[in-house]
């Protein structure tokens, strides 16, 4: 089984290690629909998160909760399977990439998502992208695919102070 995903946000690419032992059903469903091109934007309502809203319904099936979390941190990649059994309108599913502290909560309560992968490199770059999007950078192209021999390189993005 493939052990890594390539996550391309705009022109920046990240590798995410699949958590095979923790979320095998989610990973199997995700790998079956790759590559998955779409758009993403910042989800400030959850904290520091980038979200791909509404994957094509014909591609991604409903996935039972598995390795579900509501608090996530920098670099974690999750699939929100929706909650159609509760009647929430957000039942189509969303891919979530945390670039900092994230709390998955909606006005109806917590909305657990399946943690299935983790980005372990260039986390400062990931945070910079999220901050740019939050500050008004708008939507970016998103491409989730199987990783190849990509080797990430650290490239400076932000020269100002870190908070």
C-alpha positions as CSV (number, residue, x, y, z in Angstrom):
1,X,0.0,0.0,0.0
2,X,1.1,3.5,-0.7
3,X,2.4,5.2,2.5
4,X,2.3,8.8,1.5
5,X,0.1,11.4,-0.2
6,X,1.2,14.4,-2.1
7,X,-0.8,17.5,-1.1
8,X,-0.3,20.4,-3.5
9,X,-1.8,23.8,-2.3
10,X,-1.3,26.4,-5.0
11,X,2.4,26.0,-6.0
12,X,3.5,24.4,-2.7
13,X,3.7,20.6,-2.3
14,X,3.7,18.6,1.0
15,X,4.1,14.9,1.7
16,X,1.6,13.4,4.2
17,X,2.4,10.1,5.9
18,X,-0.7,7.8,5.9
19,X,-1.7,6.5,9.4
20,X,-2.4,3.0,8.0
21,X,-2.9,1.4,11.4
22,X,-5.3,4.0,12.6
23,X,-7.6,4.7,9.7
24,X,-7.5,1.9,7.1
25,X,-11.1,2.4,5.8
26,X,-10.6,6.1,5.3
27,X,-7.3,5.6,3.6
28,X,-8.7,2.9,1.3
29,X,-11.6,5.2,0.3
30,X,-9.3,8.1,-0.3
31,X,-6.8,6.2,-2.4
32,X,-9.6,4.9,-4.6
33,X,-10.6,8.4,-5.7
34,X,-7.1,9.9,-6.3
35,X,-6.1,12.0,-7.9
36,X,-8.5,14.6,-6.5
37,X,-8.2,18.1,-7.9
38,X,-10.3,20.8,-6.4
39,X,-10.2,24.2,-4.6
40,X,-9.5,25.0,-1.0
41,X,-9.9,27.9,1.3
42,X,-9.3,28.9,4.9
43,X,-11.8,27.6,7.5
44,X,-11.3,30.3,10.1
45,X,-14.5,29.1,11.9
46,X,-12.5,26.0,13.0
47,X,-9.3,27.8,13.8
48,X,-6.1,27.2,11.7
49,X,-7.5,25.0,9.0
50,X,-7.5,24.8,5.2
51,X,-10.6,23.0,3.9
52,X,-11.6,21.4,0.6
53,X,-15.4,21.7,0.8
54,X,-17.6,19.2,-0.9
55,X,-15.5,16.6,-2.7
56,X,-17.3,15.3,-5.8
57,X,-20.1,13.1,-4.3
58,X,-19.8,10.6,-7.1
59,X,-16.1,10.1,-6.1
60,X,-16.1,10.0,-2.3
61,X,-18.5,7.6,-0.5
62,X,-19.7,8.1,3.1
63,X,-17.1,6.8,5.5
64,X,-18.0,5.6,9.0
65,X,-16.2,7.5,11.8
66,X,-12.7,6.1,12.3
67,X,-9.9,7.5,14.4
68,X,-12.2,10.5,14.9
69,X,-10.9,13.7,16.6
70,X,-12.3,17.1,17.2
71,X,-9.1,18.8,18.3
72,X,-6.2,18.6,15.8
73,X,-2.9,20.3,15.3
74,X,-0.5,21.5,12.7
75,X,0.1,19.1,9.9
76,X,-2.8,16.7,10.5
77,X,-5.0,15.7,7.5
78,X,-8.6,14.7,8.2
79,X,-11.7,13.6,6.3
80,X,-14.9,14.9,7.7
81,X,-17.4,12.2,6.6
82,X,-20.5,14.4,7.2
83,X,-23.3,13.5,9.6
84,X,-26.3,12.8,7.4
85,X,-27.9,10.7,10.1
86,X,-28.2,13.8,12.3
87,X,-29.6,15.9,9.5
88,X,-26.7,18.4,9.3
89,X,-26.6,20.1,5.9
90,X,-22.8,19.5,5.7
91,X,-23.2,15.8,4.8
92,X,-21.1,15.6,1.7
93,X,-17.7,15.4,3.3
94,X,-14.7,17.7,3.5
95,X,-11.0,17.3,3.5
96,X,-9.3,19.3,6.3
97,X,-5.6,20.2,6.6
98,X,-4.7,21.8,10.0
99,X,-2.0,24.4,9.8
100,X,-2.2,25.2,13.5
101,X,-4.6,24.6,16.5
102,X,-8.0,23.5,15.1
103,X,-11.3,22.7,16.9
104,X,-13.8,21.0,14.7
105,X,-17.0,22.6,16.0
106,X,-20.2,23.8,14.3
107,X,-23.1,25.6,15.8
108,X,-24.8,22.2,16.4
109,X,-21.8,20.9,18.4
110,X,-18.6,19.1,17.7
111,X,-18.1,17.6,14.2
112,X,-15.5,14.8,14.5
113,X,-13.3,14.0,11.5
114,X,-11.3,11.0,10.6
115,X,-7.5,11.6,11.2
116,X,-5.8,9.6,8.5
117,X,-2.6,11.4,7.5
118,X,0.1,13.7,8.9
119,X,2.4,16.2,7.2
120,X,5.7,16.1,9.0
121,X,7.9,18.6,7.1
122,X,7.8,22.3,6.1
123,X,5.2,23.0,8.7
124,X,6.2,26.6,8.8
125,X,5.4,26.8,5.1
126,X,2.0,25.2,5.6
127,X,1.2,27.7,8.3
128,X,2.4,30.6,6.1
129,X,0.0,29.4,3.4
130,X,-2.9,29.1,5.8
131,X,-2.2,32.6,7.2
132,X,-2.0,34.1,3.7
133,X,-5.4,32.5,2.8
134,X,-6.9,33.7,6.1
135,X,-5.6,37.2,5.5
136,X,-7.5,37.5,2.2
137,X,-5.6,35.3,-0.2
138,X,-8.8,33.6,-1.3
139,X,-9.1,30.1,-2.7
140,X,-6.2,28.1,-4.0
141,X,-6.0,25.1,-6.2
142,X,-5.7,21.8,-4.3
143,X,-4.5,18.5,-5.7
144,X,-4.4,15.4,-3.6
145,X,-2.5,12.5,-5.2
146,X,-0.2,9.6,-4.5
147,X,3.3,10.6,-3.6
148,X,6.1,9.9,-6.0
149,X,9.8,10.5,-5.5
150,X,9.2,14.2,-4.5
151,X,11.8,15.5,-2.1
152,X,10.6,18.6,-0.2
153,X,13.0,21.6,0.0
154,X,12.7,24.3,2.6
155,X,12.3,27.7,0.9
156,X,11.9,30.9,2.9
157,X,8.5,32.5,2.6
158,X,8.0,34.9,5.5
159,X,10.7,37.2,6.7
160,X,8.7,39.0,9.4
161,X,8.5,38.1,13.1
162,X,6.7,34.9,14.2
163,X,4.1,35.2,16.9
